[in-house]
Amino acid sequence: MRVRIELELADREVYGKNKMRQELDEYLCKVYPKMMVNRNKDMQETCMCWGFEVGDGWFNIINQLMGNIQHHLDWKNRNEEVVPQVTLDQVKEKFGSLRFYYTGGDDYIRGMATMAESMSGVTCEVCGNIGESNGGPWIRVRCKEHDNE
């Protein structure tokens, strides 16, 4: 198990630390295909071509957010399209918290995204445990175990 984790960490060094594991990325693409229409487009069209530029620790926040958004859209649009379908433009870490950029939606969805972004500010980006902002030159949210990463 330790070798597998070390290999995964080595792979992330090549692609950047703020890169969600491929299997988690693929899961989100499979479960939320309506939101992921930009995922495989050219980099001149969308920043989603880079994938989810966050650590695995924020996976649950993003998964719950996307699930709640799609549920809201499906419910609101059950008879006719009232709220435009959300499509992701970019998901990344910036200044130690989640940035969830999208097209479509309504004020209710904006509120959900804002809440998810604020939750990331107290969630370790590596493992998902309770974390704190390190306040260093590169702002990151880490738990005590991952504080030096």
C-alpha positions in Angstrom: 0.0 0.0 0.0 2.8 2.4 0.9 4.5 1.8 -2.5 1.2 2.6 -4.3 0.8 5.9 -2.4 4.4 6.9 -3.1 3.9 6.2 -6.8 0.8 8.2 -6.8 2.6 11.1 -5.1 5.5 10.8 -7.6 3.0 10.9 -10.5 1.5 14.1 -8.9 5.0 15.7 -8.8 5.1 15.3 -12.6 1.6 16.7 -13.2 1.5 19.2 -10.2 0.5 18.7 -6.6 -2.9 20.3 -7.2 -4.2 17.6 -9.5 -6.9 15.2 -8.6 -6.2 11.5 -9.2 -7.4 10.3 -12.6 -9.8 7.8 -11.2 -11.6 10.5 -9.1 -11.7 12.8 -12.2 -13.1 10.0 -14.3 -15.8 9.2 -11.7 -17.0 12.8 -11.7 -17.1 12.8 -15.5 -19.1 9.6 -15.5 -21.6 10.6 -12.8 -22.2 14.2 -14.0 -21.8 14.1 -17.8 -24.1 17.1 -18.4 -21.8 19.3 -16.4 -18.6 17.8 -17.9 -19.2 18.6 -21.6 -16.1 20.8 -21.7 -13.8 18.2 -20.1 -12.1 17.0 -23.3 -12.3 20.2 -25.3 -9.2 22.0 -26.6 -7.3 24.2 -24.2 -8.1 27.2 -26.3 -11.8 26.6 -25.6 -11.8 25.7 -21.9 -9.7 25.3 -18.8 -11.5 22.0 -18.0 -9.1 20.4 -20.4 -6.6 20.4 -17.5 -9.0 18.4 -15.3 -9.7 19.2 -11.6 -6.8 21.2 -10.4 -7.2 20.5 -6.8 -6.0 17.8 -4.4 -7.9 14.7 -3.6 -9.0 16.0 -0.2 -11.6 18.2 -1.8 -13.1 15.4 -3.8 -16.1 15.0 -1.4 -16.8 18.7 -1.4 -16.8 18.8 -5.2 -18.8 15.5 -5.6 -21.5 16.7 -3.2 -21.6 20.1 -4.8 -22.0 18.7 -8.3 -24.7 16.2 -7.1 -26.7 18.9 -5.4 -26.4 21.2 -8.4 -27.6 18.5 -10.8 -30.4 17.5 -8.5 -31.6 21.1 -8.3 -31.4 21.5 -12.1 -33.3 18.2 -12.7 -36.0 19.2 -10.2 -36.4 22.8 -11.5 -36.4 21.7 -15.2 -38.7 18.7 -14.8 -41.4 20.1 -17.1 -39.4 22.7 -19.1 -36.0 24.3 -18.9 -36.3 27.1 -16.3 -32.6 27.1 -15.2 -29.8 26.7 -17.7 -27.7 23.5 -17.4 -24.5 24.1 -15.5 -21.3 23.3 -17.4 -17.9 23.5 -15.7 -15.4 26.0 -17.1 -12.6 25.5 -14.5 -12.2 23.9 -11.0 -9.0 24.8 -9.2 -7.3 26.0 -6.0 -6.6 29.7 -5.7 -5.3 31.4 -2.5 -5.9 28.3 -0.5 -9.5 27.6 -1.4 -11.7 26.1 -4.1 -12.6 28.0 -7.2 -15.6 26.6 -9.0 -16.1 28.4 -12.3 -19.2 27.5 -14.4 -21.7 28.6 -17.0 -25.5 28.4 -16.4 -27.4 27.9 -13.2 -29.2 30.4 -10.9 -28.8 32.2 -7.6 -29.5 29.0 -5.6 -26.6 27.3 -7.4 -24.3 30.3 -6.9 -25.1 29.9 -3.1 -24.2 26.3 -3.2 -20.9 27.0 -5.0 -20.0 29.8 -2.5 -20.7 27.4 0.4 -18.5 24.7 -1.1 -15.7 27.2 -1.7 -15.9 28.4 1.9 -15.8 24.7 3.2 -12.6 24.1 1.3 -11.0 26.8 3.3 -11.1 24.6 6.4 -10.6 21.2 4.7 -7.2 19.7 4.1 -6.6 19.5 0.3 -4.5 16.4 0.7 -6.8 14.1 2.8 -10.1 15.9 3.5 -9.7 16.2 7.2 -10.1 19.5 9.1 -7.4 21.8 8.1 -6.1 25.3 8.5 -4.6 27.9 6.1 -0.8 27.9 6.5 -0.5 31.6 5.7 2.9 31.1 4.0 4.0 32.5 0.7 1.9 29.8 -1.1 -1.4 29.7 0.8 -2.6 26.1 1.3 -5.0 24.4 3.6 -3.5 21.4 5.4 -4.3 19.3 8.5 -1.5 18.8 11.1 -0.4 15.5 9.4 0.1 17.1 6.0 1.3 20.6 7.1 4.7 20.1 5.6 3.5 19.1 2.2 
